[in-house]
Amino acid sequence: MSTMRPGPQFELTSHVIQAVASGIGVGLLPSFLVADELASGTLELAFDLPLVTGMAYYLFVPPEKQMLPPVATFSRWLL
């Protein structure tokens, strides 16, 4: 049984964009980060489907701090 080699990994999103634009391969990026490149034709979408990961973000706030104005404002903004 062999393991799949993951290929290059980049610490910065800008490096992924440069690598893909240089023809090294494909990248998995939010389309808003490459909107200019898509508009200019530098990059093309491989497929236009959302990626559903099943992951989510959670905000945990101690009960005694939930009503603090900055925390409450931030919580409402997130929702």
mmCIF file of the N, C-alpha and C atoms, coordinates in Angstrom:
data_MODEL
# 
_entry.id   MODEL 
# 
loop_
_atom_site.group_PDB 
_atom_site.id 
_atom_site.type_symbol 
_atom_site.label_atom_id 
_atom_site.label_alt_id 
_atom_site.label_comp_id 
_atom_site.label_asym_id 
_atom_site.label_entity_id 
_atom_site.label_seq_id 
_atom_site.pdbx_PDB_ins_code 
_atom_site.Cartn_x 
_atom_site.Cartn_y 
_atom_site.Cartn_z 
_atom_site.occupancy 
_atom_site.B_iso_or_equiv 
_atom_site.pdbx_formal_charge 
_atom_site.auth_seq_id 
_atom_site.auth_comp_id 
_atom_site.auth_asym_id 
_atom_site.auth_atom_id 
_atom_site.pdbx_PDB_model_num 
ATOM 1   N N  . MET A 1 1  ? 0.842   -1.168 0.000   1.00 0.00 ? 1  MET A N  1 
ATOM 2   C CA . MET A 1 1  ? 0.000   0.000  0.000   1.00 0.00 ? 1  MET A CA 1 
ATOM 3   C C  . MET A 1 1  ? 0.889   1.234  0.000   1.00 0.00 ? 1  MET A C  1 
ATOM 4   N N  . SER A 1 2  ? 0.658   2.132  -0.946  1.00 0.00 ? 2  SER A N  1 
ATOM 5   C CA . SER A 1 2  ? 1.470   3.339  -1.023  1.00 0.00 ? 2  SER A CA 1 
ATOM 6   C C  . SER A 1 2  ? 0.679   4.538  -0.500  1.00 0.00 ? 2  SER A C  1 
ATOM 7   N N  . THR A 1 3  ? 1.400   5.532  -0.056  1.00 0.00 ? 3  THR A N  1 
ATOM 8   C CA . THR A 1 3  ? 0.756   6.746  0.406   1.00 0.00 ? 3  THR A CA 1 
ATOM 9   C C  . THR A 1 3  ? 0.878   7.813  -0.671  1.00 0.00 ? 3  THR A C  1 
ATOM 10  N N  . MET A 1 4  ? -0.118  8.642  -0.772  1.00 0.00 ? 4  MET A N  1 
ATOM 11  C CA . MET A 1 4  ? -0.104  9.697  -1.770  1.00 0.00 ? 4  MET A CA 1 
ATOM 12  C C  . MET A 1 4  ? 0.837   10.806 -1.333  1.00 0.00 ? 4  MET A C  1 
ATOM 13  N N  . ARG A 1 5  ? 1.662   11.244 -2.242  1.00 0.00 ? 5  ARG A N  1 
ATOM 14  C CA . ARG A 1 5  ? 2.558   12.363 -1.961  1.00 0.00 ? 5  ARG A CA 1 
ATOM 15  C C  . ARG A 1 5  ? 1.746   13.645 -2.082  1.00 0.00 ? 5  ARG A C  1 
ATOM 16  N N  . PRO A 1 6  ? 1.713   14.479 -1.046  1.00 0.00 ? 6  PRO A N  1 
ATOM 17  C CA . PRO A 1 6  ? 0.841   15.643 -1.062  1.00 0.00 ? 6  PRO A CA 1 
ATOM 18  C C  . PRO A 1 6  ? 1.297   16.764 -1.995  1.00 0.00 ? 6  PRO A C  1 
ATOM 19  N N  . GLY A 1 7  ? 2.523   16.760 -2.414  1.00 0.00 ? 7  GLY A N  1 
ATOM 20  C CA . GLY A 1 7  ? 3.016   17.832 -3.265  1.00 0.00 ? 7  GLY A CA 1 
ATOM 21  C C  . GLY A 1 7  ? 3.474   19.016 -2.443  1.00 0.00 ? 7  GLY A C  1 
ATOM 22  N N  . PRO A 1 8  ? 3.828   20.099 -3.134  1.00 0.00 ? 8  PRO A N  1 
ATOM 23  C CA . PRO A 1 8  ? 4.332   21.270 -2.412  1.00 0.00 ? 8  PRO A CA 1 
ATOM 24  C C  . PRO A 1 8  ? 3.276   21.858 -1.483  1.00 0.00 ? 8  PRO A C  1 
ATOM 25  N N  . GLN A 1 9  ? 3.744   22.373 -0.392  1.00 0.00 ? 9  GLN A N  1 
ATOM 26  C CA . GLN A 1 9  ? 2.862   23.071 0.540   1.00 0.00 ? 9  GLN A CA 1 
ATOM 27  C C  . GLN A 1 9  ? 3.474   24.442 0.788   1.00 0.00 ? 9  GLN A C  1 
ATOM 28  N N  . PHE A 1 10 ? 2.628   25.456 0.849   1.00 0.00 ? 10 PHE A N  1 
ATOM 29  C CA . PHE A 1 10 ? 3.099   26.825 0.991   1.00 0.00 ? 10 PHE A CA 1 
ATOM 30  C C  . PHE A 1 10 ? 2.529   27.438 2.252   1.00 0.00 ? 10 PHE A C  1 
ATOM 31  N N  . GLU A 1 11 ? 3.358   28.227 2.909   1.00 0.00 ? 11 GLU A N  1 
ATOM 32  C CA . GLU A 1 11 ? 2.929   28.879 4.130   1.00 0.00 ? 11 GLU A CA 1 
ATOM 33  C C  . GLU A 1 11 ? 2.038   30.087 3.834   1.00 0.00 ? 11 GLU A C  1 
ATOM 34  N N  . LEU A 1 12 ? 2.281   30.752 2.724   1.00 0.00 ? 12 LEU A N  1 
ATOM 35  C CA . LEU A 1 12 ? 1.527   31.952 2.376   1.00 0.00 ? 12 LEU A CA 1 
ATOM 36  C C  . LEU A 1 12 ? 0.621   31.698 1.183   1.00 0.00 ? 12 LEU A C  1 
ATOM 37  N N  . THR A 1 13 ? -0.587  32.203 1.263   1.00 0.00 ? 13 THR A N  1 
ATOM 38  C CA . THR A 1 13 ? -1.533  32.054 0.165   1.00 0.00 ? 13 THR A CA 1 
ATOM 39  C C  . THR A 1 13 ? -0.981  32.683 -1.108  1.00 0.00 ? 13 THR A C  1 
ATOM 40  N N  . SER A 1 14 ? -0.287  33.796 -0.967  1.00 0.00 ? 14 SER A N  1 
ATOM 41  C CA . SER A 1 14 ? 0.273   34.467 -2.146  1.00 0.00 ? 14 SER A CA 1 
ATOM 42  C C  . SER A 1 14 ? 1.243   33.556 -2.887  1.00 0.00 ? 14 SER A C  1 
ATOM 43  N N  . HIS A 1 15 ? 1.937   32.695 -2.165  1.00 0.00 ? 15 HIS A N  1 
ATOM 44  C CA . HIS A 1 15 ? 2.862   31.749 -2.812  1.00 0.00 ? 15 HIS A CA 1 
ATOM 45  C C  . HIS A 1 15 ? 2.096   30.687 -3.596  1.00 0.00 ? 15 HIS A C  1 
ATOM 46  N N  . VAL A 1 16 ? 0.970   30.256 -3.074  1.00 0.00 ? 16 VAL A N  1 
ATOM 47  C CA . VAL A 1 16 ? 0.135   29.295 -3.804  1.00 0.00 ? 16 VAL A CA 1 
ATOM 48  C C  . VAL A 1 16 ? -0.344  29.932 -5.104  1.00 0.00 ? 16 VAL A C  1 
ATOM 49  N N  . ILE A 1 17 ? -0.814  31.163 -5.011  1.00 0.00 ? 17 ILE A N  1 
ATOM 50  C CA . ILE A 1 17 ? -1.308  31.871 -6.195  1.00 0.00 ? 17 ILE A CA 1 
ATOM 51  C C  . ILE A 1 17 ? -0.203  32.009 -7.228  1.00 0.00 ? 17 ILE A C  1 
ATOM 52  N N  . GLN A 1 18 ? 1.001   32.396 -6.803  1.00 0.00 ? 18 GLN A N  1 
ATOM 53  C CA . GLN A 1 18 ? 2.130   32.546 -7.733  1.00 0.00 ? 18 GLN A CA 1 
ATOM 54  C C  . GLN A 1 18 ? 2.489   31.209 -8.370  1.00 0.00 ? 18 GLN A C  1 
ATOM 55  N N  . ALA A 1 19 ? 2.481   30.145 -7.581  1.00 0.00 ? 19 ALA A N  1 
ATOM 56  C CA . ALA A 1 19 ? 2.831   28.826 -8.112  1.00 0.00 ? 19 ALA A CA 1 
ATOM 57  C C  . ALA A 1 19 ? 1.820   28.369 -9.158  1.00 0.00 ? 19 ALA A C  1 
ATOM 58  N N  . VAL A 1 20 ? 0.551   28.545 -8.863  1.00 0.00 ? 20 VAL A N  1 
ATOM 59  C CA . VAL A 1 20 ? -0.493  28.139 -9.809  1.00 0.00 ? 20 VAL A CA 1 
ATOM 60  C C  . VAL A 1 20 ? -0.423  28.993 -11.073 1.00 0.00 ? 20 VAL A C  1 
ATOM 61  N N  . ALA A 1 21 ? -0.237  30.298 -10.912 1.00 0.00 ? 21 ALA A N  1 
ATOM 62  C CA . ALA A 1 21 ? -0.136  31.197 -12.065 1.00 0.00 ? 21 ALA A CA 1 
ATOM 63  C C  . ALA A 1 21 ? 1.083   30.866 -12.923 1.00 0.00 ? 21 ALA A C  1 
ATOM 64  N N  . SER A 1 22 ? 2.111   30.281 -12.313 1.00 0.00 ? 22 SER A N  1 
ATOM 65  C CA . SER A 1 22 ? 3.319   29.891 -13.051 1.00 0.00 ? 22 SER A CA 1 
ATOM 66  C C  . SER A 1 22 ? 3.174   28.548 -13.739 1.00 0.00 ? 22 SER A C  1 
ATOM 67  N N  . GLY A 1 23 ? 2.049   27.886 -13.521 1.00 0.00 ? 23 GLY A N  1 
ATOM 68  C CA . GLY A 1 23 ? 1.806   26.610 -14.189 1.00 0.00 ? 23 GLY A CA 1 
ATOM 69  C C  . GLY A 1 23 ? 2.319   25.393 -13.460 1.00 0.00 ? 23 GLY A C  1 
ATOM 70  N N  . ILE A 1 24 ? 2.637   25.536 -12.186 1.00 0.00 ? 24 ILE A N  1 
ATOM 71  C CA . ILE A 1 24 ? 3.177   24.411 -11.416 1.00 0.00 ? 24 ILE A CA 1 
ATOM 72  C C  . ILE A 1 24 ? 2.108   23.356 -11.129 1.00 0.00 ? 24 ILE A C  1 
ATOM 73  N N  . GLY A 1 25 ? 0.865   23.772 -11.010 1.00 0.00 ? 25 GLY A N  1 
ATOM 74  C CA . GLY A 1 25 ? -0.195  22.821 -10.700 1.00 0.00 ? 25 GLY A CA 1 
ATOM 75  C C  . GLY A 1 25 ? -1.495  23.538 -10.432 1.00 0.00 ? 25 GLY A C  1 
ATOM 76  N N  . VAL A 1 26 ? -2.292  22.960 -9.584  1.00 0.00 ? 26 VAL A N  1 
ATOM 77  C CA . VAL A 1 26 ? -3.565  23.552 -9.202  1.00 0.00 ? 26 VAL A CA 1 
ATOM 78  C C  . VAL A 1 26 ? -3.515  23.921 -7.730  1.00 0.00 ? 26 VAL A C  1 
ATOM 79  N N  . GLY A 1 27 ? -4.378  24.832 -7.336  1.00 0.00 ? 27 GLY A N  1 
ATOM 80  C CA . GLY A 1 27 ? -4.432  25.237 -5.940  1.00 0.00 ? 27 GLY A CA 1 
ATOM 81  C C  . GLY A 1 27 ? -5.862  25.264 -5.471  1.00 0.00 ? 27 GLY A C  1 
ATOM 82  N N  . LEU A 1 28 ? -6.030  25.070 -4.210  1.00 0.00 ? 28 LEU A N  1 
ATOM 83  C CA . LEU A 1 28 ? -7.347  25.123 -3.585  1.00 0.00 ? 28 LEU A CA 1 
ATOM 84  C C  . LEU A 1 28 ? -7.400  26.414 -2.781  1.00 0.00 ? 28 LEU A C  1 
ATOM 85  N N  . LEU A 1 29 ? -8.150  27.385 -3.315  1.00 0.00 ? 29 LEU A N  1 
ATOM 86  C CA . LEU A 1 29 ? -8.195  28.719 -2.722  1.00 0.00 ? 29 LEU A CA 1 
ATOM 87  C C  . LEU A 1 29 ? -9.612  29.267 -2.769  1.00 0.00 ? 29 LEU A C  1 
ATOM 88  N N  . PRO A 1 30 ? -9.958  30.139 -1.830  1.00 0.00 ? 30 PRO A N  1 
ATOM 89  C CA . PRO A 1 30 ? -11.240 30.840 -1.952  1.00 0.00 ? 30 PRO A CA 1 
ATOM 90  C C  . PRO A 1 30 ? -11.180 31.745 -3.186  1.00 0.00 ? 30 PRO A C  1 
ATOM 91  N N  . SER A 1 31 ? -12.226 31.746 -3.977  1.00 0.00 ? 31 SER A N  1 
ATOM 92  C CA . SER A 1 31 ? -12.208 32.516 -5.228  1.00 0.00 ? 31 SER A CA 1 
ATOM 93  C C  . SER A 1 31 ? -12.038 34.010 -4.989  1.00 0.00 ? 31 SER A C  1 
ATOM 94  N N  . PHE A 1 32 ? -12.474 34.536 -3.844  1.00 0.00 ? 32 PHE A N  1 
ATOM 95  C CA . PHE A 1 32 ? -12.316 35.966 -3.605  1.00 0.00 ? 32 PHE A CA 1 
ATOM 96  C C  . PHE A 1 32 ? -10.846 36.373 -3.496  1.00 0.00 ? 32 PHE A C  1 
ATOM 97  N N  . LEU A 1 33 ? -9.967  35.427 -3.162  1.00 0.00 ? 33 LEU A N  1 
ATOM 98  C CA . LEU A 1 33 ? -8.542  35.746 -3.065  1.00 0.00 ? 33 LEU A CA 1 
ATOM 99  C C  . LEU A 1 33 ? -7.867  35.829 -4.428  1.00 0.00 ? 33 LEU A C  1 
ATOM 100 N N  . VAL A 1 34 ? -8.506  35.278 -5.449  1.00 0.00 ? 34 VAL A N  1 
ATOM 101 C CA . VAL A 1 34 ? -7.929  35.307 -6.798  1.00 0.00 ? 34 VAL A CA 1 
ATOM 102 C C  . VAL A 1 34 ? -8.869  35.984 -7.788  1.00 0.00 ? 34 VAL A C  1 
ATOM 103 N N  . ALA A 1 35 ? -9.735  36.858 -7.287  1.00 0.00 ? 35 ALA A N  1 
ATOM 104 C CA . ALA A 1 35 ? -10.720 37.528 -8.150  1.00 0.00 ? 35 ALA A CA 1 
ATOM 105 C C  . ALA A 1 35 ? -10.048 38.302 -9.278  1.00 0.00 ? 35 ALA A C  1 
ATOM 106 N N  . ASP A 1 36 ? -8.956  39.010 -8.973  1.00 0.00 ? 36 ASP A N  1 
ATOM 107 C CA . ASP A 1 36 ? -8.256  39.777 -10.007 1.00 0.00 ? 36 ASP A CA 1 
ATOM 108 C C  . ASP A 1 36 ? -7.648  38.851 -11.059 1.00 0.00 ? 36 ASP A C  1 
ATOM 109 N N  . GLU A 1 37 ? -7.041  37.766 -10.602 1.00 0.00 ? 37 GLU A N  1 
ATOM 110 C CA . GLU A 1 37 ? -6.420  36.811 -11.524 1.00 0.00 ? 37 GLU A CA 1 
ATOM 111 C C  . GLU A 1 37 ? -7.463  36.115 -12.389 1.00 0.00 ? 37 GLU A C  1 
ATOM 112 N N  . LEU A 1 38 ? -8.624  35.828 -11.815 1.00 0.00 ? 38 LEU A N  1 
ATOM 113 C CA . LEU A 1 38 ? -9.706  35.218 -12.590 1.00 0.00 ? 38 LEU A CA 1 
ATOM 114 C C  . LEU A 1 38 ? -10.243 36.201 -13.620 1.00 0.00 ? 38 LEU A C  1 
ATOM 115 N N  . ALA A 1 39 ? -10.401 37.470 -13.213 1.00 0.00 ? 39 ALA A N  1 
ATOM 116 C CA . ALA A 1 39 ? -10.925 38.490 -14.122 1.00 0.00 ? 39 ALA A CA 1 
ATOM 117 C C  . ALA A 1 39 ? -9.980  38.753 -15.286 1.00 0.00 ? 39 ALA A C  1 
ATOM 118 N N  . SER A 1 40 ? -8.677  38.705 -15.015 1.00 0.00 ? 40 SER A N  1 
ATOM 119 C CA . SER A 1 40 ? -7.692  38.987 -16.075 1.00 0.00 ? 40 SER A CA 1 
ATOM 120 C C  . SER A 1 40 ? -7.392  37.772 -16.942 1.00 0.00 ? 40 SER A C  1 
ATOM 121 N N  . GLY A 1 41 ? -7.843  36.593 -16.501 1.00 0.00 ? 41 GLY A N  1 
ATOM 122 C CA . GLY A 1 41 ? -7.567  35.374 -17.257 1.00 0.00 ? 41 GLY A CA 1 
ATOM 123 C C  . GLY A 1 41 ? -6.245  34.721 -16.890 1.00 0.00 ? 41 GLY A C  1 
ATOM 124 N N  . THR A 1 42 ? -5.533  35.287 -15.906 1.00 0.00 ? 42 THR A N  1 
ATOM 125 C CA . THR A 1 42 ? -4.276  34.692 -15.443 1.00 0.00 ? 42 THR A CA 1 
ATOM 126 C C  . THR A 1 42 ? -4.530  33.307 -14.859 1.00 0.00 ? 42 THR A C  1 
ATOM 127 N N  . LEU A 1 43 ? -5.661  33.152 -14.164 1.00 0.00 ? 43 LEU A N  1 
ATOM 128 C CA . LEU A 1 43 ? -6.070  31.872 -13.599 1.00 0.00 ? 43 LEU A CA 1 
ATOM 129 C C  . LEU A 1 43 ? -7.467  31.525 -14.091 1.00 0.00 ? 43 LEU A C  1 
ATOM 130 N N  . GLU A 1 44 ? -7.761  30.242 -14.099 1.00 0.00 ? 44 GLU A N  1 
ATOM 131 C CA . GLU A 1 44 ? -9.096  29.759 -14.441 1.00 0.00 ? 44 GLU A CA 1 
ATOM 132 C C  . GLU A 1 44 ? -9.559  28.812 -13.346 1.00 0.00 ? 44 GLU A C  1 
ATOM 133 N N  . LEU A 1 45 ? -10.866 28.784 -13.148 1.00 0.00 ? 45 LEU A N  1 
ATOM 134 C CA . LEU A 1 45 ? -11.426 27.831 -12.192 1.00 0.00 ? 45 LEU A CA 1 
ATOM 135 C C  . LEU A 1 45 ? -11.355 26.429 -12.779 1.00 0.00 ? 45 LEU A C  1 
ATOM 136 N N  . ALA A 1 46 ? -10.870 25.483 -11.991 1.00 0.00 ? 46 ALA A N  1 
ATOM 137 C CA . ALA A 1 46 ? -10.881 24.089 -12.429 1.00 0.00 ? 46 ALA A CA 1 
ATOM 138 C C  . ALA A 1 46 ? -12.317 23.578 -12.422 1.00 0.00 ? 46 ALA A C  1 
ATOM 139 N N  . PHE A 1 47 ? -13.081 23.976 -11.428 1.00 0.00 ? 47 PHE A N  1 
ATOM 140 C CA . PHE A 1 47 ? -14.512 23.685 -11.337 1.00 0.00 ? 47 PHE A CA 1 
ATOM 141 C C  . PHE A 1 47 ? -15.116 24.695 -10.388 1.00 0.00 ? 47 PHE A C  1 
ATOM 142 N N  . ASP A 1 48 ? -16.352 25.050 -10.618 1.00 0.00 ? 48 ASP A N  1 
ATOM 143 C CA . ASP A 1 48 ? -17.014 26.076 -9.835  1.00 0.00 ? 48 ASP A CA 1 
ATOM 144 C C  . ASP A 1 48 ? -18.022 25.445 -8.879  1.00 0.00 ? 48 ASP A C  1 
ATOM 145 N N  . LEU A 1 49 ? -17.484 24.738 -7.894  1.00 0.00 ? 49 LEU A N  1 
ATOM 146 C CA . LEU A 1 49 ? -18.321 24.081 -6.893  1.00 0.00 ? 49 LEU A CA 1 
ATOM 147 C C  . LEU A 1 49 ? -17.833 24.480 -5.514  1.00 0.00 ? 49 LEU A C  1 
ATOM 148 N N  . PRO A 1 50 ? -18.729 24.661 -4.565  1.00 0.00 ? 50 PRO A N  1 
ATOM 149 C CA . PRO A 1 50 ? -18.284 24.969 -3.205  1.00 0.00 ? 50 PRO A CA 1 
ATOM 150 C C  . PRO A 1 50 ? -17.634 23.750 -2.562  1.00 0.00 ? 50 PRO A C  1 
ATOM 151 N N  . LEU A 1 51 ? -16.699 24.004 -1.676  1.00 0.00 ? 51 LEU A N  1 
ATOM 152 C CA . LEU A 1 51 ? -16.061 22.936 -0.913  1.00 0.00 ? 51 LEU A CA 1 
ATOM 153 C C  . LEU A 1 51 ? -16.750 22.857 0.443   1.00 0.00 ? 51 LEU A C  1 
ATOM 154 N N  . VAL A 1 52 ? -17.380 21.745 0.720   1.00 0.00 ? 52 VAL A N  1 
ATOM 155 C CA . VAL A 1 52 ? -18.062 21.551 1.992   1.00 0.00 ? 52 VAL A CA 1 
ATOM 156 C C  . VAL A 1 52 ? -17.165 20.669 2.853   1.00 0.00 ? 52 VAL A C  1 
ATOM 157 N N  . THR A 1 53 ? -16.670 21.219 3.938   1.00 0.00 ? 53 THR A N  1 
ATOM 158 C CA . THR A 1 53 ? -15.721 20.493 4.769   1.00 0.00 ? 53 THR A CA 1 
ATOM 159 C C  . THR A 1 53 ? -16.360 19.874 6.005   1.00 0.00 ? 53 THR A C  1 
ATOM 160 N N  . GLY A 1 54 ? -17.527 20.384 6.404   1.00 0.00 ? 54 GLY A N  1 
ATOM 161 C CA . GLY A 1 54 ? -18.119 19.911 7.653   1.00 0.00 ? 54 GLY A CA 1 
ATOM 162 C C  . GLY A 1 54 ? -17.495 20.583 8.863   1.00 0.00 ? 54 GLY A C  1 
ATOM 163 N N  . MET A 1 55 ? -16.550 21.484 8.619   1.00 0.00 ? 55 MET A N  1 
ATOM 164 C CA . MET A 1 55 ? -15.902 22.200 9.714   1.00 0.00 ? 55 MET A CA 1 
ATOM 165 C C  . MET A 1 55 ? -16.669 23.489 9.976   1.00 0.00 ? 55 MET A C  1 
ATOM 166 N N  . ALA A 1 56 ? -16.457 24.077 11.140  1.00 0.00 ? 56 ALA A N  1 
ATOM 167 C CA . ALA A 1 56 ? -17.172 25.294 11.489  1.00 0.00 ? 56 ALA A CA 1 
ATOM 168 C C  . ALA A 1 56 ? -16.336 26.119 12.461  1.00 0.00 ? 56 ALA A C  1 
ATOM 169 N N  . TYR A 1 57 ? -16.758 27.344 12.654  1.00 0.00 ? 57 TYR A N  1 
ATOM 170 C CA . TYR A 1 57 ? -16.156 28.218 13.647  1.00 0.00 ? 57 TYR A CA 1 
ATOM 171 C C  . TYR A 1 57 ? -17.110 28.329 14.829  1.00 0.00 ? 57 TYR A C  1 
ATOM 172 N N  . TYR A 1 58 ? -16.546 28.440 16.008  1.00 0.00 ? 58 TYR A N  1 
ATOM 173 C CA . TYR A 1 58 ? -17.348 28.573 17.217  1.00 0.00 ? 58 TYR A CA 1 
ATOM 174 C C  . TYR A 1 58 ? -16.783 29.707 18.058  1.00 0.00 ? 58 TYR A C  1 
ATOM 175 N N  . LEU A 1 59 ? -17.660 30.434 18.687  1.00 0.00 ? 59 LEU A N  1 
ATOM 176 C CA . LEU A 1 59 ? -17.256 31.491 19.610  1.00 0.00 ? 59 LEU A CA 1 
ATOM 177 C C  . LEU A 1 59 ? -17.639 31.051 21.010  1.00 0.00 ? 59 LEU A C  1 
ATOM 178 N N  . PHE A 1 60 ? -16.656 30.941 21.874  1.00 0.00 ? 60 PHE A N  1 
ATOM 179 C CA . PHE A 1 60 ? -16.896 30.578 23.264  1.00 0.00 ? 60 PHE A CA 1 
ATOM 180 C C  . PHE A 1 60 ? -16.592 31.784 24.135  1.00 0.00 ? 60 PHE A C  1 
ATOM 181 N N  . VAL A 1 61 ? -17.566 32.166 24.923  1.00 0.00 ? 61 VAL A N  1 
ATOM 182 C CA . VAL A 1 61 ? -17.423 33.312 25.810  1.00 0.00 ? 61 VAL A CA 1 
ATOM 183 C C  . VAL A 1 61 ? -17.915 32.891 27.191  1.00 0.00 ? 61 VAL A C  1 
ATOM 184 N N  . PRO A 1 62 ? -17.144 33.185 28.234  1.00 0.00 ? 62 PRO A N  1 
ATOM 185 C CA . PRO A 1 62 ? -17.624 32.875 29.577  1.00 0.00 ? 62 PRO A CA 1 
ATOM 186 C C  . PRO A 1 62 ? -18.954 33.582 29.824  1.00 0.00 ? 62 PRO A C  1 
ATOM 187 N N  . PRO A 1 63 ? -19.905 32.905 30.466  1.00 0.00 ? 63 PRO A N  1 
ATOM 188 C CA . PRO A 1 63 ? -21.237 33.491 30.679  1.00 0.00 ? 63 PRO A CA 1 
ATOM 189 C C  . PRO A 1 63 ? -21.205 34.893 31.284  1.00 0.00 ? 63 PRO A C  1 
ATOM 190 N N  . GLU A 1 64 ? -20.281 35.136 32.189  1.00 0.00 ? 64 GLU A N  1 
ATOM 191 C CA . GLU A 1 64 ? -20.235 36.439 32.864  1.00 0.00 ? 64 GLU A CA 1 
ATOM 192 C C  . GLU A 1 64 ? -19.741 37.562 31.941  1.00 0.00 ? 64 GLU A C  1 
ATOM 193 N N  . LYS A 1 65 ? -19.218 37.204 30.761  1.00 0.00 ? 65 LYS A N  1 
ATOM 194 C CA . LYS A 1 65 ? -18.722 38.234 29.833  1.00 0.00 ? 65 LYS A CA 1 
ATOM 195 C C  . LYS A 1 65 ? -19.589 38.368 28.585  1.00 0.00 ? 65 LYS A C  1 
ATOM 196 N N  . GLN A 1 66 ? -20.624 37.552 28.466  1.00 0.00 ? 66 GLN A N  1 
ATOM 197 C CA . GLN A 1 66 ? -21.438 37.555 27.257  1.00 0.00 ? 66 GLN A CA 1 
ATOM 198 C C  . GLN A 1 66 ? -22.154 38.876 27.017  1.00 0.00 ? 66 GLN A C  1 
ATOM 199 N N  . MET A 1 67 ? -22.486 39.602 28.067  1.00 0.00 ? 67 MET A N  1 
ATOM 200 C CA . MET A 1 67 ? -23.254 40.837 27.910  1.00 0.00 ? 67 MET A CA 1 
ATOM 201 C C  . MET A 1 67 ? -22.366 42.084 27.861  1.00 0.00 ? 67 MET A C  1 
ATOM 202 N N  . LEU A 1 68 ? -21.065 41.924 27.929  1.00 0.00 ? 68 LEU A N  1 
ATOM 203 C CA . LEU A 1 68 ? -20.190 43.087 27.775  1.00 0.00 ? 68 LEU A CA 1 
ATOM 204 C C  . LEU A 1 68 ? -20.427 43.656 26.379  1.00 0.00 ? 68 LEU A C  1 
ATOM 205 N N  . PRO A 1 69 ? -20.587 44.965 26.256  1.00 0.00 ? 69 PRO A N  1 
ATOM 206 C CA . PRO A 1 69 ? -20.929 45.555 24.957  1.00 0.00 ? 69 PRO A CA 1 
ATOM 207 C C  . PRO A 1 69 ? -20.026 45.113 23.798  1.00 0.00 ? 69 PRO A C  1 
ATOM 208 N N  . PRO A 1 70 ? -18.689 45.117 23.933  1.00 0.00 ? 70 PRO A N  1 
ATOM 209 C CA . PRO A 1 70 ? -17.875 44.691 22.785  1.00 0.00 ? 70 PRO A CA 1 
ATOM 210 C C  . PRO A 1 70 ? -18.094 43.219 22.414  1.00 0.00 ? 70 PRO A C  1 
ATOM 211 N N  . VAL A 1 71 ? -18.280 42.372 23.413  1.00 0.00 ? 71 VAL A N  1 
ATOM 212 C CA . VAL A 1 71 ? -18.496 40.941 23.164  1.00 0.00 ? 71 VAL A CA 1 
ATOM 213 C C  . VAL A 1 71 ? -19.856 40.727 22.516  1.00 0.00 ? 71 VAL A C  1 
ATOM 214 N N  . ALA A 1 72 ? -20.883 41.380 23.036  1.00 0.00 ? 72 ALA A N  1 
ATOM 215 C CA . ALA A 1 72 ? -22.229 41.247 22.489  1.00 0.00 ? 72 ALA A CA 1 
ATOM 216 C C  . ALA A 1 72 ? -22.279 41.769 21.054  1.00 0.00 ? 72 ALA A C  1 
ATOM 217 N N  . THR A 1 73 ? -21.624 42.900 20.791  1.00 0.00 ? 73 THR A N  1 
ATOM 218 C CA . THR A 1 73 ? -21.591 43.467 19.434  1.00 0.00 ? 73 THR A CA 1 
ATOM 219 C C  . THR A 1 73 ? -20.889 42.512 18.480  1.00 0.00 ? 73 THR A C  1 
ATOM 220 N N  . PHE A 1 74 ? -19.759 41.960 18.890  1.00 0.00 ? 74 PHE A N  1 
ATOM 221 C CA . PHE A 1 74 ? -19.017 41.028 18.046  1.00 0.00 ? 74 PHE A CA 1 
ATOM 222 C C  . PHE A 1 74 ? -19.836 39.763 17.786  1.00 0.00 ? 74 PHE A C  1 
ATOM 223 N N  . SER A 1 75 ? -20.496 39.252 18.803  1.00 0.00 ? 75 SER A N  1 
ATOM 224 C CA . SER A 1 75 ? -21.321 38.052 18.651  1.00 0.00 ? 75 SER A CA 1 
ATOM 225 C C  . SER A 1 75 ? -22.451 38.289 17.662  1.00 0.00 ? 75 SER A C  1 
ATOM 226 N N  . ARG A 1 76 ? -23.125 39.429 17.764  1.00 0.00 ? 76 ARG A N  1 
ATOM 227 C CA . ARG A 1 76 ? -24.204 39.754 16.809  1.00 0.00 ? 76 ARG A CA 1 
ATOM 228 C C  . ARG A 1 76 ? -23.660 39.894 15.403  1.00 0.00 ? 76 ARG A C  1 
ATOM 229 N N  . TRP A 1 77 ? -22.492 40.493 15.257  1.00 0.00 ? 77 TRP A N  1 
ATOM 230 C CA . TRP A 1 77 ? -21.878 40.657 13.942  1.00 0.00 ? 77 TRP A CA 1 
ATOM 231 C C  . TRP A 1 77 ? -21.580 39.288 13.320  1.00 0.00 ? 77 TRP A C  1 
ATOM 232 N N  . LEU A 1 78 ? -21.073 38.365 14.118  1.00 0.00 ? 78 LEU A N  1 
ATOM 233 C CA . LEU A 1 78 ? -20.771 37.036 13.590  1.00 0.00 ? 78 LEU A CA 1 
ATOM 234 C C  . LEU A 1 78 ? -22.034 36.325 13.095  1.00 0.00 ? 78 LEU A C  1 
ATOM 235 N N  . LEU A 1 79 ? -23.094 36.474 13.869  1.00 0.00 ? 79 LEU A N  1 
ATOM 236 C CA . LEU A 1 79 ? -24.350 35.805 13.476  1.00 0.00 ? 79 LEU A CA 1 
ATOM 237 C C  . LEU A 1 79 ? -24.962 36.458 12.273  1.00 0.00 ? 79 LEU A C  1 
# 
